[in-house]
């Protein structure tokens, strides 16, 4: 990794927001399907909606996106974090945890008021809230107030692995580093079959750590893999998944997510390489559409809170009208999804957008102080005659 890698690193990645948007929208549609038909991982709905079963796959795509986007900066500094690993963790904390805490609080309020339900339908307790607040929901049994929160803990834990991955990049190169990470995770997963004590590791969705390295590797190999090869391979991998799913069925796919997501993650990473090199131009134009870029900016907020608004519509609008089960799918799609998007946009403005720039407690205090001063100045400002007349 040197000057050539810095020059190859893609600098304009508008299409990445489009990927985020599509992944978030797929999760929303998956939950519309799940709230209407249930039966996961079976497809208890119409066959033509069977493609909505695999919301877990969209989270896998998010993890590859995370690895790719976070590796862009270090790729221009010889795969180093300019301010060090501790600063990286601090900045990541301020980027994702405060909005997550806000979503956690909002989810608890919705559940307590009966506007939403927990992931298991059980009552939520203080212990459950504390477990989620410290991001240990994937390690400790709990009742989740929001079914999507498990993945936030997984991603947060992966961040601590990132500085070590970059060190390996500098010492043994990106290909060997990725191969080593994949070999360790796969070996542990295989050994977990005869050794039940290792099966506990699967609680942490270890394949996501490998998918994160795939995203990082995609940045490192831009310019080294022929564009046409990367594009064709990505398309073939996803087509093969479609055929496989049709043959073996959604239940077997869900049981094999470890291997399926490693396979699909390879396709996503190859697609990112092709897009970075100017390939897959038709797809790039779609992903860079203004509507998708807009949704991509708020994709994290949409992911965090969409289920709350879908539940609100399902429980308090559709159910009183007697619209339940499969009959609720289209009304929930046409009414619930727009409400979820608008609600997520409001959440984004209040709880996420400020933390796109706030990266420390000092900056947060300064922002709050500035707002208090602004309100005080507005109260003290004299009112002019024109304003009175107006």
Buried (B, 14 or more C-beta within 10 A) or exposed (E): BEEEBEEBBBEEBBBBBBBBBBBBBBBBBBBBBBBBBEEBBBBBBEEEBBBBBBBBBBBBBBBBBBBBBBBBBBBBEBBBBEEEBEEBBBBBBBBBBBBBBBBBBBBBEBBEEEBBBBBEEEEBEEEBBEBBBEBBBBBBEBBBBBBBBBBBBBBBBBBEEBBEBBBBBBEEBBEEBBBBBBEEBBEBBEEBEEEEEBBEBBEBBBBBBBBBBBBBBBBBBBBBBBBEEBBBBBBEBBEEBEEBBEEEBBBEBBEEBBEBBBBBBBBBBBBBBBBBBEBBEEBBEEBBBEEBBEBBBBBBBBBBBBBBBBBBBBBEBBEEEEBEEBEBBEBBBEBBBEBBBEBBBEBBEEBBBBBEEBBEEEBBEEBEEEEEEEEEEEEEEEEEEEEEEE
